[in-house]
């Protein structure tokens, strides 16, 4: 029987990162993976979706090349090559993770795993023993009754990545992040797209003004949007339908019931140090619920290992950046003004348009804005919401501001290079005090 200091169940952005951190701290670690190294994020989520998004952006740019003085006489979407590029990127990154595992002397055991007791795990035909166990099994798309995934007509987000051709039309049930990203991608590829969302707005967890702006842009692009609408049934032989209404924890079948690990509707319960009610067994990432994002999972995995090692490790969930790869991009961090007021805070919001920034005109991407939420008493930046060019890159600076309580006054004093999109951040910080230069 092989013995380890740590056994990690799952090799996604939580699991493999946690294993590497454990190795850095001198632990003998192994990772157990029943599917592909890299988990959902690398194989069926973040990376392949963004690869499709990059192809869609390239196609969008070719179609408007005339705006830049470039005459493109002919072009054609070769969807087969789009998929090949996506698969090659995934393969390359997966190989990279396996190399990292090898370099850190982490054993990767490719087998379905089941916890037998506090220290033993059955992995395929073998059994391993570990002083500590980290459950990092992630999550899966929720299936609706009467709309179960069949891989043909009714599709999950994973199925969308395996389509052999661009569908003529597609209905998307759920106007959240995944639904909106696929809507943006496949509309650019030429599909007729309809989004059905039962809540009052697209992106129900985002700022209302951001959601309205995205809906306006989507409709301008020919995407049909129905909010406050519930999908009751999907008729046979109708258009392809993506159902993206949330995710559920991958906690069944891994043996948590064998040793009484507590869970709530499948989500494993943990304390601040990611320890379950069983002292030497930890859980982190999507399987514990909360904010289901790859970068959060990675940070949780690292914190779990550091706590395991007796180190102080905490996460500021108030400063988690959220990125949405629609066109234009959307990003946010911290509180919206409504959420700040719900918490009893004296807050105000100020925004600045990308159309007032020179670099946005150079890029031909002038739609959208940046909004700051600021505490009126302390001037600290409580949150930020962006919709516009490269929003997912710009959010990093604002995440730093939110996490470390930077004031809008201090941010306004930082010189931002010209001509760059980041100038919009400086202008927004000045707008808080009615000092924006490029604002009427």
N, C-alpha and C positions, 0 to 999 in steps of 0.2 A: 504494500500500500504506500503510495507516494504521500509525503507529508509536506505541508506548506504553512507559512505564517498567515497567508491570506489566500482565499479562493474567491474570485469574482465571477458571479453568474451573469453573463451578458457582456458583449464587447462593443457596445455602442459608445457614444461620446461621454457617457458617465463611466462605463466599465473599463475601457482601455486606458483612459486618462488616469483613473484611480489606480489601476495596476502599475502604471509607470511611476506615479508618485510614490506608491508603496515601495517599489524597487529603489527609488532614489533615497528612501529613508532606511534602506537596508533590509527590507523584508523579502523573503522568498515567496514569490507570488505566482499564481496560475490564473488563467482566464478560461472559463467554460462557455462555449458558444455552439448552439445547435444549428445555426444557420450560417450566415456570412459575417466575417469579421468587419466591424464598423457599424453594425446594427442598422436600424431603420434610417437614421440620419444619412449615412453614407450610401446605403444601397437602395432605399426606397423613399427617401424624404428630401432633406435639405439639398444635398449635392446634385442628385439627378434632376430635381425640379429646377434648380438654379442654372443647370446646364441647358435645359430647354429654354429657360428665360433668356439666357445669353444669346441663343440662336434666334429667338423671337426679336430681341433688341437689334441684332445684326440685320435681320430682315426689315425691320422698321426703318433703320438708318439707310438701307439701300433704297427703299421706296421714296425717301425724302432727300436723296442725294442731290437732286436738282436744286434744292434750296441752298446748297453749298457750292453751286457752280459746277457740279459733276454730272454729266449726262450718262446714265446707265441705260443702254439700249435694250438689254434683255436680262432677265434673272428668273430663277425658278427655285422653289422650295424643294429640296431633296430630303424628304422626311427620313428616309432610310439612313442617310448620312448623319442627320441630326441625332438619330438614336445611336448610331455607331460612335459618334463623338461623346455622347453622354456615357455610354457603357465604357469607353476607353478611359474617361476621367475617373469613373468609379473604380475601375480595375487598378489604375495607377495609384490612387489614394489608398485603396485596400491593401495593395502590396506594400505601400509605405508604412501603414500601421503594423503589418506583420514584421517588417524590418525593425521597427521601433521596439516591438515585443522581444524580438531576438536579441537586439542590442542591449536591452535591459534584463536579459536572461529570465524572461517571463515565459512559462510554459503555456501554450495555447492548446487546449483540449477540445477538439471539435466533436461534441457529443451532446445529446439531450441530457439535462441534469435534473436531479431531484434530491432535495435535502432529506437525509435519513434521520439525523439527530443534530445536536448542537455543533458537532465538529466533523461529521461525516457526510459526504455527498456521493451519490451514485452518478457516475458519468459514463453513459453507455454501458459497456461490459466491465468497466473498472470502478474502483472506489478510491476516493481520495480523502485525506484527513487534513483539516485546517484549523488553526487556532482561532481565526476570525473569518467570517463569511460576509461578503458584500453582495446584496441582491440588486442588480442593475439591469433588469429584464425589460424595461421600457413600457411602451403602450402600443395599442392597435386601434385602427379606425372602428368607430361604433357602427353597428348595423341596426337599421330600423326595421321593425316588424312589417312584413309585407314588401320590404325593399332590400332583401338580403342580397349581398354581392354574388353575382354569377360570372363575373369576368367577361361577360359579353355585352349585355344591355345595361345592367346595373353595376357600376364600377366603384371601386374604392380609390383612394389617392394612389395606392400602389399599382392598381390596374391601369391607371392613367399613364403611368410611365412605361407601360408595355404595349401600348396601342401600336399596331403595325402601320396604320395610316391615319391621316388627319380626318376626324369625323366631319361629315357635312354639317351636322348640327349637334349640339349637346346642351342638355339641361343640367344645371348645377343646383342641387338641393343643399342649401347652406351657404350663406354669404359671408363666412368668416375668412380667416387668413388663407387657408388652403383653397377654398372655393374661388376667392377673388384672384389669387395667383394663377390658377389654371384658366380662369376666365380670360385674363389678360393675355396669357400665352397663346391659347388656342384661337382667340379672336384674331390675333396677329397672324397666325398660321392659316386663317381663312374660314374657320368654323363659325356658324351662326350660334351665338351663345345666349342662353337665358339663365338668369340667376333667380332662385326662389328662396327668400329669407323670411322666417316667421317673426323676427324681431323688427323694431321700428326702423332700423338702419342697417346698411352693410357694416361689417366689422363692428359688431355690437359692443366690443370692449374698448373701442377707440373713441377719441374725441369726436363729438357730433359734427363739428364743422369739417373735420378731415373726411369723415364718412360721406357727408353731403357732396364735398368736392369730388371724391372718387366716383360717386354715383353719377354726377354731372359729366365727368370725363368718360366714364364707361358708356353712357347713353350717347354721347357724341361720337363714340367709336362704333356704335351700332349694337352694343350689348343691351339686351332687354333685362330690366331689373324690376323685380316684384318684391317689395318689402311688406311686412305685416301679412304675409301670405304663407299658409301651411300646405305642404305637399301631402295629399291624402293617399294617392295610389299612383303606381306607374303601370300604364297599360302595355300589354304585349305588343311587340312590333312597333313601339314608338321610338323616339330618338334615344341615342345613348344618354345615360344619366349618371352623373357623378354624385354620390351621396357623401357629403363631408360635413357632418354635424357634431364632431367631437371625437374623443378618444377614450378608451378604457384601459385599465391597468393590466399588464401581462403578469398576473400573479397566480393564475390557476395552473395546476399541474407541476409546480416546482417544489411542492412538499411543505409549504409553510404551515399547513394544518397538522403536520406530523409532530411539530414541537410547539404548537400554540401561538404562533406569531400573529399578533393582532392586525386586523385590517378593517377598513370601512368601505363597503361597496367595491372591494377589490384593491383599493389603494392601501398600501402598507403604512401603518402608523409608525412614526419615528419621533425621537425627541430632537432637541436643538443640535445635537451632535450626530444625528442620523442613526442612532442606535434604536433598534426595535425593543420590544419588551423582553426579548431574550438577549442577555448581556453582550455576548460576543458576536451577535449577528446584526449587521447594519443594512440599510437600504437607502438608495438615493436615485435621483433622476426621475423620469416620468412615472415610475412604478409607485412613487409616494404621492403623486398628485401635485397640486400647486401650479406653478408656472411651467408648462410643458414646452420648454425650449432647450435646444441642444447645448447652448452655452451655459444655461443654468444647470443642466445635468452635469456638465463637466466640472463646474465649480462645486457642486454638491458632492461629487465623487471625491474631489481633492480634499474638501473639508472633512468628509467621513474618514478618510485615511489619516489626516492630521490629528483628528480627535482620537482615533484609534491609537495613535502614537503618543498621546498625552499632550499634544500641542493645542493652543487656543485657535479655534477656527470658527468664524462666523460669516454669514452672508447677509448683505444688505439687500433685501428683496425690494426695497423702495427705489433702488437705482438700477433695475434690470432693463437694458435696452430691448425693445421689440422691433423687429424689422420685417417689412412686408414687401416682397419683390414683385409688385405690380408695376405697371408703367402708367404714370410715374410712380417712383418708389415712395414708401411711407415708412416712417420710423417714429418711435416715441419712447420716452423714459419718464419715470416719476408720475406725478399727479396731473390730472386734467384740472381745470379751474373748478368744475362742478364737484369733483371728488375732494378737492381741497376744502371747499366750502362745506361739504357734508361732514368733514372732520372738524368743523368749527373753526377753520383757519380764515384769517382775513387775507384773501388772495385776489390777485387780478391777473388778467391775461393781456398780452400785447403781441401783435404779429407783424411780420414784415414780408412783403411779396418778393418772390424770386425775379419777377419782371423788372425790378429796380436794380438788379445786379448785372454788371457788364458781362461776366463770364457766362451767365445763363443765356444771354443773347448770342454770345459766341457759339455756344453749344446748340442753340436753337431749341432750348428747353426752358421756357419762361413760365409755364403754368405751375401754380402751387405757392406755398408760403411756409414760414417758420413761425411757430407760436411759443412764447414763453409763459409759464405760470410762476408768478413771483409772490413771496410773502410780503405784504405791505409793511409789516412791522420791522422785519430784519433785512429785507431786500434779497434774501436768499432765493435762488432758483429752485423751485419745488418740482418742476416738470417741464417738458418740452415736447411739442408735437410738430412733425414735419411732413409735408407732402411736396415732392418735387425732385429735381435731378440729384442723384447720388445721396439721397436722404439716409440710406443705410450706412454710408460711410461718415456722414456729418454727425450722426448721433453719438459717436464715441466721445467727442469733446463735451457734449452736453451731459452725457452719463457721468463723466468726471465731475462736472459742476454740481450735479444733483447729489452724488455720493459724498462729496467733501464740503457741501454747503457753501459753494462759491456764490457771491452776490453778483447781481447784474452789473453793478457799478465796477467791480473788479474785472469782470469779463469784458466790459466795454473798454477798459484801459489796455487790453491785450491787442497788440498790433497783428492784424491778419493780412496775409500777403494779397497783393493785387496783380492780376485779376484772378480771383478764385471764388468758388461758390461759398467758401467759409466766411467771406465778407458779410454774407447775409446773417450769420450768427452774431457778428459784432454789431451790425445795424439793429438787429432785434434787441440786443441788450441795451443799446442806446435808446431805442423806441420806448423801453420801459419808463424812461425819464423824459420822454418827449424830446429827445436830442438826436434822433436818427437824421443823418445827413441827406440820404437819398429818398426822402419821403415827403409827399406833398402835404 
